[in-house]
Amino acid sequence: MEICEITLRISKKPTDAQIRKIQEHFAEMPVEEILSGLNFAKNRWAAKDAGVLKVGRKSIINKEIHSVTSEQAQWRLKNWKMMIANYRKLGYSYPTISRIKKHFVELSKKRPR
């Protein structure tokens, strides 16, 4: 195995543990894999910084059911075909839409306050 030294300029000094972890990754993994991981991390960081990071299914469901009243849930269930069309336009998968509906059913059964 050929040994090569890389010098990096970074914004803040890493800890000894972080340096060891980076060295360990470079020793165990091929450079191509490390670069693809760094590319993924950079894109994720840029999306997070811009505020457009796509969130996971659980967060999507919580966003859709957050502060929905019992009456609103009933209305959405009555107009479910329209709701499905809207959710598909937003890019939600059918399993996600199904989980949202399940929560609306539970909400619609609760008594309004």
Gaussian input, Z-matrix of N, CA and C with variables (Angstrom, degrees):
# hf/3-21g

backbone

0 1
 N
 C     1     B1
 C     2     B2     1     A1
 N     3     B3     2     A2     1     D1
 C     4     B4     3     A3     2     D2
 C     5     B5     4     A4     3     D3
 N     6     B6     5     A5     4     D4
 C     7     B7     6     A6     5     D5
 C     8     B8     7     A7     6     D6
 N     9     B9     8     A8     7     D7
 C    10    B10     9     A9     8     D8
 C    11    B11    10    A10     9     D9
 N    12    B12    11    A11    10    D10
 C    13    B13    12    A12    11    D11
 C    14    B14    13    A13    12    D12
 N    15    B15    14    A14    13    D13
 C    16    B16    15    A15    14    D14
 C    17    B17    16    A16    15    D15
 N    18    B18    17    A17    16    D16
 C    19    B19    18    A18    17    D17
 C    20    B20    19    A19    18    D18
 N    21    B21    20    A20    19    D19
 C    22    B22    21    A21    20    D20
 C    23    B23    22    A22    21    D21
 N    24    B24    23    A23    22    D22
 C    25    B25    24    A24    23    D23
 C    26    B26    25    A25    24    D24
 N    27    B27    26    A26    25    D25
 C    28    B28    27    A27    26    D26
 C    29    B29    28    A28    27    D27
 N    30    B30    29    A29    28    D28
 C    31    B31    30    A30    29    D29
 C    32    B32    31    A31    30    D30
 N    33    B33    32    A32    31    D31
 C    34    B34    33    A33    32    D32
 C    35    B35    34    A34    33    D33
 N    36    B36    35    A35    34    D34
 C    37    B37    36    A36    35    D35
 C    38    B38    37    A37    36    D36
 N    39    B39    38    A38    37    D37
 C    40    B40    39    A39    38    D38
 C    41    B41    40    A40    39    D39
 N    42    B42    41    A41    40    D40
 C    43    B43    42    A42    41    D41
 C    44    B44    43    A43    42    D42
 N    45    B45    44    A44    43    D43
 C    46    B46    45    A45    44    D44
 C    47    B47    46    A46    45    D45
 N    48    B48    47    A47    46    D46
 C    49    B49    48    A48    47    D47
 C    50    B50    49    A49    48    D48
 N    51    B51    50    A50    49    D49
 C    52    B52    51    A51    50    D50
 C    53    B53    52    A52    51    D51
 N    54    B54    53    A53    52    D52
 C    55    B55    54    A54    53    D53
 C    56    B56    55    A55    54    D54
 N    57    B57    56    A56    55    D55
 C    58    B58    57    A57    56    D56
 C    59    B59    58    A58    57    D57
 N    60    B60    59    A59    58    D58
 C    61    B61    60    A60    59    D59
 C    62    B62    61    A61    60    D60
 N    63    B63    62    A62    61    D61
 C    64    B64    63    A63    62    D62
 C    65    B65    64    A64    63    D63
 N    66    B66    65    A65    64    D64
 C    67    B67    66    A66    65    D65
 C    68    B68    67    A67    66    D66
 N    69    B69    68    A68    67    D67
 C    70    B70    69    A69    68    D68
 C    71    B71    70    A70    69    D69
 N    72    B72    71    A71    70    D70
 C    73    B73    72    A72    71    D71
 C    74    B74    73    A73    72    D72
 N    75    B75    74    A74    73    D73
 C    76    B76    75    A75    74    D74
 C    77    B77    76    A76    75    D75
 N    78    B78    77    A77    76    D76
 C    79    B79    78    A78    77    D77
 C    80    B80    79    A79    78    D78
 N    81    B81    80    A80    79    D79
 C    82    B82    81    A81    80    D80
 C    83    B83    82    A82    81    D81
 N    84    B84    83    A83    82    D82
 C    85    B85    84    A84    83    D83
 C    86    B86    85    A85    84    D84
 N    87    B87    86    A86    85    D85
 C    88    B88    87    A87    86    D86
 C    89    B89    88    A88    87    D87
 N    90    B90    89    A89    88    D88
 C    91    B91    90    A90    89    D89
 C    92    B92    91    A91    90    D90
 N    93    B93    92    A92    91    D91
 C    94    B94    93    A93    92    D92
 C    95    B95    94    A94    93    D93
 N    96    B96    95    A95    94    D94
 C    97    B97    96    A96    95    D95
 C    98    B98    97    A97    96    D96
 N    99    B99    98    A98    97    D97
 C   100   B100    99    A99    98    D98
 C   101   B101   100   A100    99    D99
 N   102   B102   101   A101   100   D100
 C   103   B103   102   A102   101   D101
 C   104   B104   103   A103   102   D102
 N   105   B105   104   A104   103   D103
 C   106   B106   105   A105   104   D104
 C   107   B107   106   A106   105   D105
 N   108   B108   107   A107   106   D106
 C   109   B109   108   A108   107   D107
 C   110   B110   109   A109   108   D108
 N   111   B111   110   A110   109   D109
 C   112   B112   111   A111   110   D110
 C   113   B113   112   A112   111   D111
 N   114   B114   113   A113   112   D112
 C   115   B115   114   A114   113   D113
 C   116   B116   115   A115   114   D114
 N   117   B117   116   A116   115   D115
 C   118   B118   117   A117   116   D116
 C   119   B119   118   A118   117   D117
 N   120   B120   119   A119   118   D118
 C   121   B121   120   A120   119   D119
 C   122   B122   121   A121   120   D120
 N   123   B123   122   A122   121   D121
 C   124   B124   123   A123   122   D122
 C   125   B125   124   A124   123   D123
 N   126   B126   125   A125   124   D124
 C   127   B127   126   A126   125   D125
 C   128   B128   127   A127   126   D126
 N   129   B129   128   A128   127   D127
 C   130   B130   129   A129   128   D128
 C   131   B131   130   A130   129   D129
 N   132   B132   131   A131   130   D130
 C   133   B133   132   A132   131   D131
 C   134   B134   133   A133   132   D132
 N   135   B135   134   A134   133   D133
 C   136   B136   135   A135   134   D134
 C   137   B137   136   A136   135   D135
 N   138   B138   137   A137   136   D136
 C   139   B139   138   A138   137   D137
 C   140   B140   139   A139   138   D138
 N   141   B141   140   A140   139   D139
 C   142   B142   141   A141   140   D140
 C   143   B143   142   A142   141   D141
 N   144   B144   143   A143   142   D142
 C   145   B145   144   A144   143   D143
 C   146   B146   145   A145   144   D144
 N   147   B147   146   A146   145   D145
 C   148   B148   147   A147   146   D146
 C   149   B149   148   A148   147   D147
 N   150   B150   149   A149   148   D148
 C   151   B151   150   A150   149   D149
 C   152   B152   151   A151   150   D150
 N   153   B153   152   A152   151   D151
 C   154   B154   153   A153   152   D152
 C   155   B155   154   A154   153   D153
 N   156   B156   155   A155   154   D154
 C   157   B157   156   A156   155   D155
 C   158   B158   157   A157   156   D156
 N   159   B159   158   A158   157   D157
 C   160   B160   159   A159   158   D158
 C   161   B161   160   A160   159   D159
 N   162   B162   161   A161   160   D160
 C   163   B163   162   A162   161   D161
 C   164   B164   163   A163   162   D162
 N   165   B165   164   A164   163   D163
 C   166   B166   165   A165   164   D164
 C   167   B167   166   A166   165   D165
 N   168   B168   167   A167   166   D166
 C   169   B169   168   A168   167   D167
 C   170   B170   169   A169   168   D168
 N   171   B171   170   A170   169   D169
 C   172   B172   171   A171   170   D170
 C   173   B173   172   A172   171   D171
 N   174   B174   173   A173   172   D172
 C   175   B175   174   A174   173   D173
 C   176   B176   175   A175   174   D174
 N   177   B177   176   A176   175   D175
 C   178   B178   177   A177   176   D176
 C   179   B179   178   A178   177   D177
 N   180   B180   179   A179   178   D178
 C   181   B181   180   A180   179   D179
 C   182   B182   181   A181   180   D180
 N   183   B183   182   A182   181   D181
 C   184   B184   183   A183   182   D182
 C   185   B185   184   A184   183   D183
 N   186   B186   185   A185   184   D184
 C   187   B187   186   A186   185   D185
 C   188   B188   187   A187   186   D186
 N   189   B189   188   A188   187   D187
 C   190   B190   189   A189   188   D188
 C   191   B191   190   A190   189   D189
 N   192   B192   191   A191   190   D190
 C   193   B193   192   A192   191   D191
 C   194   B194   193   A193   192   D192
 N   195   B195   194   A194   193   D193
 C   196   B196   195   A195   194   D194
 C   197   B197   196   A196   195   D195
 N   198   B198   197   A197   196   D196
 C   199   B199   198   A198   197   D197
 C   200   B200   199   A199   198   D198
 N   201   B201   200   A200   199   D199
 C   202   B202   201   A201   200   D200
 C   203   B203   202   A202   201   D201
 N   204   B204   203   A203   202   D202
 C   205   B205   204   A204   203   D203
 C   206   B206   205   A205   204   D204
 N   207   B207   206   A206   205   D205
 C   208   B208   207   A207   206   D206
 C   209   B209   208   A208   207   D207
 N   210   B210   209   A209   208   D208
 C   211   B211   210   A210   209   D209
 C   212   B212   211   A211   210   D210
 N   213   B213   212   A212   211   D211
 C   214   B214   213   A213   212   D212
 C   215   B215   214   A214   213   D213
 N   216   B216   215   A215   214   D214
 C   217   B217   216   A216   215   D215
 C   218   B218   217   A217   216   D216
 N   219   B219   218   A218   217   D217
 C   220   B220   219   A219   218   D218
 C   221   B221   220   A220   219   D219
 N   222   B222   221   A221   220   D220
 C   223   B223   222   A222   221   D221
 C   224   B224   223   A223   222   D222
 N   225   B225   224   A224   223   D223
 C   226   B226   225   A225   224   D224
 C   227   B227   226   A226   225   D225
 N   228   B228   227   A227   226   D226
 C   229   B229   228   A228   227   D227
 C   230   B230   229   A229   228   D228
 N   231   B231   230   A230   229   D229
 C   232   B232   231   A231   230   D230
 C   233   B233   232   A232   231   D231
 N   234   B234   233   A233   232   D232
 C   235   B235   234   A234   233   D233
 C   236   B236   235   A235   234   D234
 N   237   B237   236   A236   235   D235
 C   238   B238   237   A237   236   D236
 C   239   B239   238   A238   237   D237
 N   240   B240   239   A239   238   D238
 C   241   B241   240   A240   239   D239
 C   242   B242   241   A241   240   D240
 N   243   B243   242   A242   241   D241
 C   244   B244   243   A243   242   D242
 C   245   B245   244   A244   243   D243
 N   246   B246   245   A245   244   D244
 C   247   B247   246   A246   245   D245
 C   248   B248   247   A247   246   D246
 N   249   B249   248   A248   247   D247
 C   250   B250   249   A249   248   D248
 C   251   B251   250   A250   249   D249
 N   252   B252   251   A251   250   D250
 C   253   B253   252   A252   251   D251
 C   254   B254   253   A253   252   D252
 N   255   B255   254   A254   253   D253
 C   256   B256   255   A255   254   D254
 C   257   B257   256   A256   255   D255
 N   258   B258   257   A257   256   D256
 C   259   B259   258   A258   257   D257
 C   260   B260   259   A259   258   D258
 N   261   B261   260   A260   259   D259
 C   262   B262   261   A261   260   D260
 C   263   B263   262   A262   261   D261
 N   264   B264   263   A263   262   D262
 C   265   B265   264   A264   263   D263
 C   266   B266   265   A265   264   D264
 N   267   B267   266   A266   265   D265
 C   268   B268   267   A267   266   D266
 C   269   B269   268   A268   267   D267
 N   270   B270   269   A269   268   D268
 C   271   B271   270   A270   269   D269
 C   272   B272   271   A271   270   D270
 N   273   B273   272   A272   271   D271
 C   274   B274   273   A273   272   D272
 C   275   B275   274   A274   273   D273
 N   276   B276   275   A275   274   D274
 C   277   B277   276   A276   275   D275
 C   278   B278   277   A277   276   D276
 N   279   B279   278   A278   277   D277
 C   280   B280   279   A279   278   D278
 C   281   B281   280   A280   279   D279
 N   282   B282   281   A281   280   D280
 C   283   B283   282   A282   281   D281
 C   284   B284   283   A283   282   D282
 N   285   B285   284   A284   283   D283
 C   286   B286   285   A285   284   D284
 C   287   B287   286   A286   285   D285
 N   288   B288   287   A287   286   D286
 C   289   B289   288   A288   287   D287
 C   290   B290   289   A289   288   D288
 N   291   B291   290   A290   289   D289
 C   292   B292   291   A291   290   D290
 C   293   B293   292   A292   291   D291
 N   294   B294   293   A293   292   D292
 C   295   B295   294   A294   293   D293
 C   296   B296   295   A295   294   D294
 N   297   B297   296   A296   295   D295
 C   298   B298   297   A297   296   D296
 C   299   B299   298   A298   297   D297
 N   300   B300   299   A299   298   D298
 C   301   B301   300   A300   299   D299
 C   302   B302   301   A301   300   D300
 N   303   B303   302   A302   301   D301
 C   304   B304   303   A303   302   D302
 C   305   B305   304   A304   303   D303
 N   306   B306   305   A305   304   D304
 C   307   B307   306   A306   305   D305
 C   308   B308   307   A307   306   D306
 N   309   B309   308   A308   307   D307
 C   310   B310   309   A309   308   D308
 C   311   B311   310   A310   309   D309
 N   312   B312   311   A311   310   D310
 C   313   B313   312   A312   311   D311
 C   314   B314   313   A313   312   D312
 N   315   B315   314   A314   313   D313
 C   316   B316   315   A315   314   D314
 C   317   B317   316   A316   315   D315
 N   318   B318   317   A317   316   D316
 C   319   B319   318   A318   317   D317
 C   320   B320   319   A319   318   D318
 N   321   B321   320   A320   319   D319
 C   322   B322   321   A321   320   D320
 C   323   B323   322   A322   321   D321
 N   324   B324   323   A323   322   D322
 C   325   B325   324   A324   323   D323
 C   326   B326   325   A325   324   D324
 N   327   B327   326   A326   325   D325
 C   328   B328   327   A327   326   D326
 C   329   B329   328   A328   327   D327
 N   330   B330   329   A329   328   D328
 C   331   B331   330   A330   329   D329
 C   332   B332   331   A331   330   D330
 N   333   B333   332   A332   331   D331
 C   334   B334   333   A333   332   D332
 C   335   B335   334   A334   333   D333
 N   336   B336   335   A335   334   D334
 C   337   B337   336   A336   335   D335
 C   338   B338   337   A337   336   D336

   B1=1.4480
   B2=1.5278
   B3=1.3227
   B4=1.4541
   B5=1.5215
   B6=1.3251
   B7=1.4592
   B8=1.5224
   B9=1.3250
   B10=1.4600
   B11=1.5204
   B12=1.3050
   B13=1.4588
   B14=1.5128
   B15=1.3339
   B16=1.4638
   B17=1.5225
   B18=1.3273
   B19=1.4583
   B20=1.5251
   B21=1.3369
   B22=1.4622
   B23=1.5149
   B24=1.3194
   B25=1.4683
   B26=1.5211
   B27=1.3248
   B28=1.4571
   B29=1.5191
   B30=1.3355
   B31=1.4591
   B32=1.5254
   B33=1.3313
   B34=1.4672
   B35=1.5217
   B36=1.3117
   B37=1.4612
   B38=1.5300
   B39=1.3433
   B40=1.4706
   B41=1.5216
   B42=1.3160
   B43=1.4670
   B44=1.5267
   B45=1.3186
   B46=1.4642
   B47=1.5234
   B48=1.3250
   B49=1.4711
   B50=1.5295
   B51=1.3323
   B52=1.4644
   B53=1.5256
   B54=1.3101
   B55=1.4716
   B56=1.5221
   B57=1.3333
   B58=1.4723
   B59=1.5278
   B60=1.3367
   B61=1.4604
   B62=1.5355
   B63=1.3175
   B64=1.4691
   B65=1.5273
   B66=1.3271
   B67=1.4690
   B68=1.5237
   B69=1.3150
   B70=1.4661
   B71=1.5289
   B72=1.3243
   B73=1.4663
   B74=1.5328
   B75=1.3212
   B76=1.4585
   B77=1.5205
   B78=1.3170
   B79=1.4684
   B80=1.5335
   B81=1.3355
   B82=1.4614
   B83=1.5241
   B84=1.3313
   B85=1.4595
   B86=1.5196
   B87=1.3488
   B88=1.4682
   B89=1.5406
   B90=1.3068
   B91=1.4658
   B92=1.5344
   B93=1.3321
   B94=1.4653
   B95=1.5293
   B96=1.3390
   B97=1.4595
   B98=1.5309
   B99=1.3085
   B100=1.4685
   B101=1.5224
   B102=1.3396
   B103=1.4625
   B104=1.5172
   B105=1.3405
   B106=1.4624
   B107=1.5357
   B108=1.3333
   B109=1.4628
   B110=1.5126
   B111=1.3189
   B112=1.4642
   B113=1.5261
   B114=1.3258
   B115=1.4660
   B116=1.5282
   B117=1.3376
   B118=1.4581
   B119=1.5276
   B120=1.3412
   B121=1.4653
   B122=1.5296
   B123=1.3330
   B124=1.4650
   B125=1.5173
   B126=1.3470
   B127=1.4635
   B128=1.5258
   B129=1.3320
   B130=1.4620
   B131=1.5316
   B132=1.3191
   B133=1.4566
   B134=1.5273
   B135=1.3470
   B136=1.4680
   B137=1.5266
   B138=1.3432
   B139=1.4673
   B140=1.5240
   B141=1.3156
   B142=1.4649
   B143=1.5181
   B144=1.3383
   B145=1.4534
   B146=1.5256
   B147=1.3459
   B148=1.4594
   B149=1.5274
   B150=1.3355
   B151=1.4558
   B152=1.5200
   B153=1.3293
   B154=1.4650
   B155=1.5199
   B156=1.3226
   B157=1.4535
   B158=1.5189
   B159=1.3359
   B160=1.4620
   B161=1.5181
   B162=1.3122
   B163=1.4555
   B164=1.5179
   B165=1.3079
   B166=1.4499
   B167=1.5121
   B168=1.3320
   B169=1.4636
   B170=1.5234
   B171=1.3276
   B172=1.4586
   B173=1.5264
   B174=1.3114
   B175=1.4594
   B176=1.5219
   B177=1.3267
   B178=1.4672
   B179=1.5177
   B180=1.3269
   B181=1.4608
   B182=1.5229
   B183=1.3210
   B184=1.4680
   B185=1.5176
   B186=1.3323
   B187=1.4582
   B188=1.5312
   B189=1.3302
   B190=1.4565
   B191=1.5229
   B192=1.3215
   B193=1.4630
   B194=1.5266
   B195=1.3234
   B196=1.4590
   B197=1.5228
   B198=1.3200
   B199=1.4702
   B200=1.5261
   B201=1.3319
   B202=1.4568
   B203=1.5208
   B204=1.3280
   B205=1.4639
   B206=1.5184
   B207=1.3150
   B208=1.4577
   B209=1.5280
   B210=1.3375
   B211=1.4720
   B212=1.5251
   B213=1.3182
   B214=1.4652
   B215=1.5247
   B216=1.3271
   B217=1.4649
   B218=1.5227
   B219=1.3408
   B220=1.4663
   B221=1.5266
   B222=1.3350
   B223=1.4597
   B224=1.5259
   B225=1.3315
   B226=1.4632
   B227=1.5221
   B228=1.3182
   B229=1.4643
   B230=1.5277
   B231=1.3513
   B232=1.4736
   B233=1.5240
   B234=1.3084
   B235=1.4704
   B236=1.5214
   B237=1.3101
   B238=1.4503
   B239=1.5253
   B240=1.3353
   B241=1.4728
   B242=1.5319
   B243=1.3133
   B244=1.4660
   B245=1.5313
   B246=1.3451
   B247=1.4602
   B248=1.5353
   B249=1.3304
   B250=1.4697
   B251=1.5279
   B252=1.3393
   B253=1.4711
   B254=1.5247
   B255=1.3332
   B256=1.4701
   B257=1.5197
   B258=1.3302
   B259=1.4598
   B260=1.5290
   B261=1.3206
   B262=1.4689
   B263=1.5324
   B264=1.3411
   B265=1.4666
   B266=1.5284
   B267=1.3377
   B268=1.4642
   B269=1.5276
   B270=1.3385
   B271=1.4542
   B272=1.5152
   B273=1.3316
   B274=1.4578
   B275=1.5260
   B276=1.3169
   B277=1.4609
   B278=1.5285
   B279=1.3331
   B280=1.4624
   B281=1.5321
   B282=1.3532
   B283=1.4704
   B284=1.5378
   B285=1.3271
   B286=1.4601
   B287=1.5189
   B288=1.3402
   B289=1.4623
   B290=1.5254
   B291=1.3173
   B292=1.4619
   B293=1.5257
   B294=1.3104
   B295=1.4695
   B296=1.5362
   B297=1.3334
   B298=1.4672
   B299=1.5224
   B300=1.3347
   B301=1.4650
   B302=1.5261
   B303=1.3143
   B304=1.4626
   B305=1.5352
   B306=1.3159
   B307=1.4614
   B308=1.5281
   B309=1.3472
   B310=1.4582
   B311=1.5228
   B312=1.3322
   B313=1.4594
   B314=1.5268
   B315=1.3249
   B316=1.4653
   B317=1.5281
   B318=1.3425
   B319=1.4662
   B320=1.5222
   B321=1.3251
   B322=1.4586
   B323=1.5298
   B324=1.3137
   B325=1.4633
   B326=1.5186
   B327=1.3318
   B328=1.4541
   B329=1.5312
   B330=1.3088
   B331=1.4706
   B332=1.5132
   B333=1.3315
   B334=1.4653
   B335=1.5184
   B336=1.2972
   B337=1.4832
   B338=1.4897
   A1=108.54
   A2=114.24
   A3=120.80
   A4=109.68
   A5=116.96
   A6=121.49
   A7=108.36
   A8=114.95
   A9=121.88
   A10=107.93
   A11=117.05
   A12=120.98
   A13=109.50
   A14=115.89
   A15=122.38
   A16=108.18
   A17=116.17
   A18=121.46
   A19=108.12
   A20=115.89
   A21=121.08
   A22=110.66
   A23=115.37
   A24=120.83
   A25=105.93
   A26=115.51
   A27=120.02
   A28=109.84
   A29=115.62
   A30=120.80
   A31=113.58
   A32=117.58
   A33=118.14
   A34=109.97
   A35=115.21
   A36=121.34
   A37=110.35
   A38=116.06
   A39=118.88
   A40=110.96
   A41=115.07
   A42=120.02
   A43=108.73
   A44=115.44
   A45=119.78
   A46=111.13
   A47=116.79
   A48=121.06
   A49=110.62
   A50=117.10
   A51=120.85
   A52=110.94
   A53=116.59
   A54=120.66
   A55=110.23
   A56=117.01
   A57=120.58
   A58=111.21
   A59=115.90
   A60=120.19
   A61=110.71
   A62=117.24
   A63=121.28
   A64=109.77
   A65=117.45
   A66=121.17
   A67=110.86
   A68=116.22
   A69=121.49
   A70=110.74
   A71=116.69
   A72=120.54
   A73=110.66
   A74=116.46
   A75=119.13
   A76=111.88
   A77=117.55
   A78=120.80
   A79=111.40
   A80=117.02
   A81=120.71
   A82=114.09
   A83=117.91
   A84=120.55
   A85=111.75
   A86=116.31
   A87=119.44
   A88=110.23
   A89=115.87
   A90=121.54
   A91=111.01
   A92=118.14
   A93=121.47
   A94=110.86
   A95=116.47
   A96=121.05
   A97=111.17
   A98=115.96
   A99=120.29
   A100=109.87
   A101=116.97
   A102=120.49
   A103=112.11
   A104=117.81
   A105=119.37
   A106=110.17
   A107=116.99
   A108=120.34
   A109=112.11
   A110=117.14
   A111=120.69
   A112=111.12
   A113=116.24
   A114=119.97
   A115=110.18
   A116=116.51
   A117=121.16
   A118=110.45
   A119=116.11
   A120=120.66
   A121=110.97
   A122=117.11
   A123=120.59
   A124=110.79
   A125=116.84
   A126=120.50
   A127=111.09
   A128=116.68
   A129=120.63
   A130=110.41
   A131=116.47
   A132=120.64
   A133=110.71
   A134=117.22
   A135=121.31
   A136=110.48
   A137=117.57
   A138=121.07
   A139=110.36
   A140=116.99
   A141=121.13
   A142=110.04
   A143=116.53
   A144=121.93
   A145=110.91
   A146=116.78
   A147=121.25
   A148=112.12
   A149=116.82
   A150=120.44
   A151=114.17
   A152=117.54
   A153=120.76
   A154=112.63
   A155=116.63
   A156=119.94
   A157=109.83
   A158=116.41
   A159=121.35
   A160=108.20
   A161=115.55
   A162=119.62
   A163=110.74
   A164=116.11
   A165=121.60
   A166=112.81
   A167=115.27
   A168=122.03
   A169=112.09
   A170=116.82
   A171=120.42
   A172=110.74
   A173=116.97
   A174=120.83
   A175=111.46
   A176=117.02
   A177=121.04
   A178=109.36
   A179=116.64
   A180=121.14
   A181=110.03
   A182=116.93
   A183=119.78
   A184=111.61
   A185=116.96
   A186=120.70
   A187=110.75
   A188=117.07
   A189=120.99
   A190=113.30
   A191=118.04
   A192=119.13
   A193=112.57
   A194=117.12
   A195=121.32
   A196=110.09
   A197=117.11
   A198=125.88
   A199=114.42
   A200=117.82
   A201=121.90
   A202=107.29
   A203=116.39
   A204=119.83
   A205=110.04
   A206=115.21
   A207=121.25
   A208=110.59
   A209=116.57
   A210=120.51
   A211=111.53
   A212=116.02
   A213=119.92
   A214=110.46
   A215=116.57
   A216=120.25
   A217=110.31
   A218=117.30
   A219=120.66
   A220=110.80
   A221=116.85
   A222=120.35
   A223=110.42
   A224=116.64
   A225=120.78
   A226=111.40
   A227=117.18
   A228=119.92
   A229=111.06
   A230=117.63
   A231=120.85
   A232=110.91
   A233=117.19
   A234=122.91
   A235=110.62
   A236=116.48
   A237=121.56
   A238=113.20
   A239=118.26
   A240=119.84
   A241=110.85
   A242=116.13
   A243=120.34
   A244=110.20
   A245=115.91
   A246=119.70
   A247=110.49
   A248=116.86
   A249=120.45
   A250=109.71
   A251=116.42
   A252=120.05
   A253=110.70
   A254=116.61
   A255=120.10
   A256=111.31
   A257=116.68
   A258=119.97
   A259=111.60
   A260=117.12
   A261=119.91
   A262=110.23
   A263=117.10
   A264=120.32
   A265=110.79
   A266=115.87
   A267=120.34
   A268=111.79
   A269=117.09
   A270=121.04
   A271=114.11
   A272=117.42
   A273=119.98
   A274=109.68
   A275=116.39
   A276=121.46
   A277=109.41
   A278=115.24
   A279=119.30
   A280=112.87
   A281=119.47
   A282=117.90
   A283=112.73
   A284=117.22
   A285=120.69
   A286=110.49
   A287=116.50
   A288=121.29
   A289=110.06
   A290=116.44
   A291=120.92
   A292=110.99
   A293=117.09
   A294=120.47
   A295=111.09
   A296=116.55
   A297=120.15
   A298=109.24
   A299=116.64
   A300=120.49
   A301=110.65
   A302=116.79
   A303=121.21
   A304=110.39
   A305=117.03
   A306=120.81
   A307=111.09
   A308=117.40
   A309=120.24
   A310=111.11
   A311=117.10
   A312=120.74
   A313=110.02
   A314=116.44
   A315=120.29
   A316=111.39
   A317=115.96
   A318=119.90
   A319=112.15
   A320=117.10
   A321=120.45
   A322=111.81
   A323=117.50
   A324=121.29
   A325=112.51
   A326=116.93
   A327=120.43
   A328=110.16
   A329=115.18
   A330=119.96
   A331=109.86
   A332=116.56
   A333=118.54
   A334=110.68
   A335=116.45
   A336=121.75
   A337=111.03
   D1=134.17
   D2=-179.51
   D3=-86.03
   D4=138.07
   D5=179.58
   D6=-101.23
   D7=130.85
   D8=-179.37
   D9=-132.48
   D10=143.01
   D11=-179.28
   D12=-108.22
   D13=135.68
   D14=179.28
   D15=-120.43
   D16=133.60
   D17=177.05
   D18=-108.07
   D19=131.77
   D20=-178.14
   D21=-121.52
   D22=143.34
   D23=171.63
   D24=-107.34
   D25=120.97
   D26=-179.26
   D27=-129.17
   D28=160.65
   D29=-172.50
   D30=-70.15
   D31=-33.35
   D32=177.52
   D33=-139.52
   D34=150.82
   D35=-174.26
   D36=-67.76
   D37=127.24
   D38=177.51
   D39=-75.93
   D40=157.15
   D41=177.38
   D42=-76.23
   D43=167.08
   D44=177.66
   D45=-60.96
   D46=-37.78
   D47=179.25
   D48=-64.53
   D49=-40.26
   D50=178.62
   D51=-66.22
   D52=-40.70
   D53=178.24
   D54=-62.68
   D55=-44.38
   D56=177.95
   D57=-61.24
   D58=-40.75
   D59=-179.58
   D60=-64.57
   D61=-42.84
   D62=177.84
   D63=-62.65
   D64=-45.25
   D65=178.68
   D66=-61.19
   D67=-40.10
   D68=179.41
   D69=-63.28
   D70=-43.64
   D71=179.31
   D72=-63.45
   D73=-44.63
   D74=-179.72
   D75=-66.15
   D76=-31.46
   D77=179.68
   D78=-73.68
   D79=-34.47
   D80=-173.93
   D81=-92.29
   D82=-29.51
   D83=-171.61
   D84=-109.26
   D85=151.23
   D86=173.73
   D87=-69.01
   D88=148.90
   D89=-177.22
   D90=-59.17
   D91=-36.46
   D92=-179.47
   D93=-60.50
   D94=-40.96
   D95=179.26
   D96=-68.06
   D97=-39.39
   D98=178.23
   D99=-64.04
   D100=-42.93
   D101=179.21
   D102=-65.13
   D103=-39.73
   D104=178.84
   D105=-67.07
   D106=-36.87
   D107=175.92
   D108=-65.95
   D109=-40.85
   D110=177.76
   D111=-66.30
   D112=-37.23
   D113=177.39
   D114=-63.48
   D115=-44.90
   D116=177.33
   D117=-59.74
   D118=-46.36
   D119=-178.76
   D120=-63.48
   D121=-38.88
   D122=179.33
   D123=-65.31
   D124=-44.54
   D125=179.34
   D126=-64.07
   D127=-40.84
   D128=178.51
   D129=-65.02
   D130=-42.84
   D131=179.10
   D132=-62.73
   D133=-42.49
   D134=179.65
   D135=-64.07
   D136=-41.60
   D137=179.04
   D138=-66.83
   D139=-40.23
   D140=178.76
   D141=-65.21
   D142=-41.73
   D143=179.81
   D144=-64.90
   D145=-35.89
   D146=-179.78
   D147=-81.79
   D148=-12.78
   D149=179.37
   D150=82.99
   D151=18.62
   D152=-178.43
   D153=-116.27
   D154=18.30
   D155=-179.22
   D156=-64.80
   D157=125.94
   D158=177.01
   D159=-69.98
   D160=128.97
   D161=-176.64
   D162=-94.33
   D163=168.13
   D164=-179.59
   D165=-74.24
   D166=172.21
   D167=-176.21
   D168=-58.28
   D169=-42.79
   D170=-177.56
   D171=-61.01
   D172=-41.84
   D173=179.07
   D174=-68.12
   D175=-36.28
   D176=177.93
   D177=-62.36
   D178=-46.59
   D179=-178.97
   D180=-63.05
   D181=-45.99
   D182=178.91
   D183=-61.13
   D184=-37.24
   D185=178.86
   D186=-64.81
   D187=-39.45
   D188=-177.33
   D189=-75.49
   D190=-31.97
   D191=-176.52
   D192=-98.29
   D193=-6.35
   D194=-178.24
   D195=-60.64
   D196=128.01
   D197=176.45
   D198=56.31
   D199=30.16
   D200=173.41
   D201=-89.81
   D202=127.57
   D203=-179.59
   D204=-81.39
   D205=171.12
   D206=179.08
   D207=-61.22
   D208=-42.07
   D209=179.39
   D210=-64.51
   D211=-41.63
   D212=179.15
   D213=-64.57
   D214=-39.85
   D215=178.77
   D216=-63.81
   D217=-41.07
   D218=178.10
   D219=-63.06
   D220=-42.91
   D221=179.73
   D222=-62.65
   D223=-43.14
   D224=-179.60
   D225=-64.63
   D226=-36.22
   D227=177.43
   D228=-69.58
   D229=-37.44
   D230=177.42
   D231=-65.24
   D232=-32.35
   D233=-178.90
   D234=-108.23
   D235=41.17
   D236=-170.20
   D237=-64.65
   D238=-36.49
   D239=-179.60
   D240=-61.49
   D241=-39.92
   D242=177.59
   D243=-67.06
   D244=-38.67
   D245=179.50
   D246=-65.03
   D247=-40.80
   D248=178.19
   D249=-59.77
   D250=-44.81
   D251=179.95
   D252=-59.86
   D253=-42.59
   D254=179.01
   D255=-65.14
   D256=-43.04
   D257=179.99
   D258=-65.47
   D259=-37.43
   D260=178.22
   D261=-66.60
   D262=-36.48
   D263=176.50
   D264=-62.85
   D265=-32.83
   D266=177.97
   D267=-76.86
   D268=-9.58
   D269=177.38
   D270=92.25
   D271=13.90
   D272=179.80
   D273=-74.86
   D274=143.60
   D275=177.60
   D276=-79.85
   D277=161.83
   D278=179.28
   D279=-61.93
   D280=-39.58
   D281=175.80
   D282=-60.57
   D283=-37.03
   D284=177.74
   D285=-66.09
   D286=-44.43
   D287=179.00
   D288=-61.67
   D289=-40.39
   D290=178.63
   D291=-61.99
   D292=-40.84
   D293=178.85
   D294=-67.41
   D295=-37.26
   D296=176.86
   D297=-62.35
   D298=-44.45
   D299=179.83
   D300=-61.23
   D301=-41.18
   D302=179.05
   D303=-57.70
   D304=-42.39
   D305=178.77
   D306=-68.29
   D307=-37.17
   D308=177.64
   D309=-64.51
   D310=-38.38
   D311=177.24
   D312=-61.45
   D313=-44.73
   D314=178.25
   D315=-63.40
   D316=-41.90
   D317=179.25
   D318=-65.87
   D319=-37.19
   D320=-177.13
   D321=-69.10
   D322=-23.98
   D323=179.33
   D324=-80.21
   D325=-19.53
   D326=179.54
   D327=-74.32
   D328=146.28
   D329=178.43
   D330=-76.27
   D331=140.29
   D332=176.59
   D333=-68.27
   D334=149.16
   D335=-177.92
   D336=-83.12

